[in-house]
Amino acid sequence: MIVLEIALQVAQNLGKEDLITFLSEGTSADITIAKRERQKIIDCLHNVVLELASGPCKVKVVEEFVPLDKKIYYKDFSNKILSFSNILDKKGSVVKYSVYPTYIALYDDKRVVVEYNCLPNKSDIDQEIVVGNTLITPSILVYGTVAEYYLASSLYDEAVFWRKKYEDALSSVMQNKKFKLKGRIFV
């Protein structure tokens, strides 16, 4: 799924004809407003992706490291770390480690493979969206993004309506999985 495809569907659900034209053709009556709206949709989509990645749809990454002084610094990881799954040696055995504020301390200086869950980086308009579960459909992302957009626009009744659609769609594809989204407060 590419961000532009989701953004177009979001703009259609929002009824923003000028934004649809801008996203599909690159023209608009007011380019500045269209660019601002496009960025708002990208930001809202990113919030939905982060919510999914920190909840029911973890994004798993595997990276290989050679520790320096028995330490692996978080800054050396290619993604933002959410949680660690495993640290394995080259034989596939679990390696003991301790977690500190800026690094992981290992009990050995040998090459290791680190399996971890991460928060995806923000995708630009022409990039692929990283979601940790293949069951997540474009419509789920659209519903969540529209809800976020309305929430950011202080249109709470609309936000609640679209949030319910988002949660229902997510529940239907995650039937056999236990998950819980963090509660949202609509004042």
C-alpha positions as CSV (number, residue, x, y, z in Angstrom):
1,M,0.0,0.0,0.0
2,I,1.4,3.4,-1.0
3,V,0.6,6.5,1.0
4,L,-0.8,8.3,-2.0
5,E,-3.4,5.6,-2.6
6,I,-4.6,5.8,1.0
7,A,-4.5,9.7,0.9
8,L,-6.7,9.7,-2.2
9,Q,-9.3,7.4,-0.5
10,V,-9.1,9.6,2.7
11,A,-9.7,12.8,0.6
12,Q,-12.7,11.1,-1.1
13,N,-14.2,10.1,2.3
14,L,-13.7,13.7,3.5
15,G,-15.3,15.0,0.4
16,K,-12.3,17.3,-0.4
17,E,-12.6,17.6,-4.2
18,D,-9.7,20.1,-4.5
19,L,-7.4,17.9,-2.5
20,I,-8.3,14.9,-4.7
21,T,-7.4,16.9,-7.8
22,F,-4.1,18.0,-6.1
23,L,-3.2,14.4,-5.1
24,S,-4.0,12.9,-8.5
25,E,-3.0,15.7,-10.9
26,G,-0.8,18.1,-8.9
27,T,-3.0,21.1,-9.5
28,S,-5.2,23.0,-7.1
29,A,-6.9,26.4,-6.7
30,D,-4.7,27.0,-3.7
31,I,-1.5,25.0,-3.7
32,T,-0.5,26.1,-0.2
33,I,-3.7,24.8,1.4
34,A,-3.6,21.6,-0.6
35,K,0.0,20.9,0.5
36,R,-1.0,21.6,4.1
37,E,-4.0,19.2,3.8
38,R,-1.8,16.6,2.2
39,Q,0.6,16.8,5.0
40,K,-2.2,16.6,7.6
41,I,-3.4,13.4,6.0
42,I,0.1,11.9,6.0
43,D,0.5,12.8,9.7
44,C,-2.8,11.3,10.5
45,L,-2.0,8.1,8.6
46,H,1.4,7.9,10.4
47,N,-0.5,8.1,13.8
48,V,-2.7,5.2,12.7
49,V,0.4,3.2,11.6
50,L,2.1,3.9,14.9
51,E,-1.0,2.9,16.9
52,L,-1.1,-0.4,15.0
53,A,2.6,-1.0,15.3
54,S,2.6,-0.4,19.1
55,G,-0.6,-2.6,19.5
56,P,-1.9,-5.5,17.5
57,C,0.4,-5.3,14.4
58,K,4.0,-5.3,15.6
59,V,6.6,-4.6,13.0
60,K,9.4,-7.2,13.5
61,V,12.9,-6.5,12.3
62,V,16.1,-8.6,12.4
63,E,19.5,-6.9,12.5
64,E,23.0,-8.3,12.9
65,F,25.6,-6.6,15.2
66,V,29.1,-7.1,16.4
67,P,29.1,-5.5,19.9
68,L,31.7,-3.0,20.9
69,D,32.9,-3.5,24.4
70,K,30.0,-5.9,24.9
71,K,27.5,-3.2,24.1
72,I,25.0,-2.4,21.3
73,Y,23.9,1.2,21.3
74,Y,20.3,2.1,20.3
75,K,21.6,4.7,17.9
76,D,23.1,1.9,15.8
77,F,19.7,0.4,15.1
78,S,18.1,1.3,11.8
79,N,14.6,1.7,13.4
80,K,13.1,3.0,16.6
81,I,13.0,0.2,19.0
82,L,9.7,-0.7,20.7
83,S,10.6,-3.9,22.3
84,F,13.1,-6.8,22.0
85,S,12.0,-10.3,21.0
86,N,15.3,-12.2,21.0
87,I,19.1,-11.8,20.8
88,L,20.7,-14.8,19.3
89,D,24.2,-15.9,18.6
90,K,25.3,-17.4,15.2
91,K,24.2,-20.9,16.3
92,G,20.7,-19.6,17.1
93,S,21.1,-19.9,20.9
94,V,19.6,-17.2,23.0
95,V,22.1,-14.7,24.4
96,K,21.8,-13.2,27.8
97,Y,21.6,-9.4,27.9
98,S,20.7,-6.4,30.1
99,V,18.9,-3.3,28.9
100,Y,20.2,0.1,29.8
101,P,18.9,3.6,28.9
102,T,21.3,4.0,25.9
103,Y,22.5,0.5,25.1
104,I,22.1,-3.2,25.5
105,A,24.9,-4.9,27.5
106,L,25.9,-8.4,26.4
107,Y,28.0,-11.0,28.2
108,D,30.1,-11.6,25.1
109,D,31.7,-9.7,22.2
110,K,30.6,-12.2,19.5
111,R,28.4,-11.4,16.5
112,V,24.7,-11.5,17.4
113,V,21.3,-11.3,15.7
114,V,18.8,-9.0,17.4
115,E,15.1,-9.5,16.7
116,Y,13.0,-6.6,17.8
117,N,9.7,-4.8,17.3
118,C,10.0,-1.3,16.0
119,L,8.0,1.8,15.3
120,P,8.0,2.4,11.5
121,N,9.5,5.6,10.1
122,K,7.2,8.1,8.7
123,S,6.4,7.4,5.0
124,D,6.3,10.1,2.4
125,I,3.5,10.4,-0.2
126,D,5.2,8.1,-2.7
127,Q,6.4,5.5,-0.3
128,E,5.1,2.1,0.8
129,I,3.4,1.9,4.2
130,V,5.0,-0.5,6.7
131,V,2.4,-2.4,8.7
132,G,3.3,-5.5,10.7
133,N,0.3,-7.6,9.7
134,T,-0.7,-8.6,6.2
135,L,-4.4,-8.7,7.3
136,I,-4.5,-4.9,7.6
137,T,-6.4,-3.7,4.6
138,P,-6.3,-0.2,2.9
139,S,-9.9,0.4,4.2
140,I,-8.8,-0.1,7.8
141,L,-6.0,2.5,7.3
142,V,-8.5,4.9,5.6
143,Y,-11.0,4.6,8.4
144,G,-8.4,5.2,11.0
145,T,-6.9,8.1,9.1
146,V,-10.2,9.8,8.5
147,A,-11.0,9.5,12.3
148,E,-7.6,11.0,13.1
149,Y,-8.2,13.8,10.6
150,Y,-11.5,14.7,12.1
151,L,-10.1,14.5,15.6
152,A,-7.2,16.9,14.6
153,S,-9.9,19.2,13.1
154,S,-11.9,19.2,16.3
155,L,-14.9,17.5,14.7
156,Y,-15.5,15.1,17.5
157,D,-18.8,13.5,16.4
158,E,-17.3,12.6,13.0
159,A,-14.2,11.4,14.7
160,V,-16.1,9.1,16.9
161,F,-18.1,7.7,14.0
162,W,-15.0,6.9,11.9
163,R,-13.1,5.6,14.9
164,K,-15.9,3.1,15.5
165,K,-15.7,2.0,11.8
166,Y,-11.9,1.7,12.2
167,E,-12.2,-0.4,15.3
168,D,-14.9,-2.6,13.9
169,A,-12.9,-3.3,10.7
170,L,-9.8,-4.0,12.7
171,S,-11.8,-6.4,15.0
172,S,-13.2,-8.3,12.0
173,V,-9.7,-9.1,10.6
174,M,-8.2,-9.8,14.0
175,Q,-10.9,-12.2,15.1
176,N,-8.6,-14.9,16.4
177,K,-6.0,-12.6,17.8
178,K,-6.1,-10.9,21.2
179,F,-5.5,-7.2,20.9
180,K,-6.5,-4.0,22.5
181,L,-6.2,-0.5,21.1
182,K,-5.4,2.2,23.6
183,G,-8.5,4.2,24.5
184,R,-9.0,7.6,22.9
185,I,-10.7,10.5,24.6
186,F,-13.0,12.7,22.6
187,V,-13.9,15.7,24.6
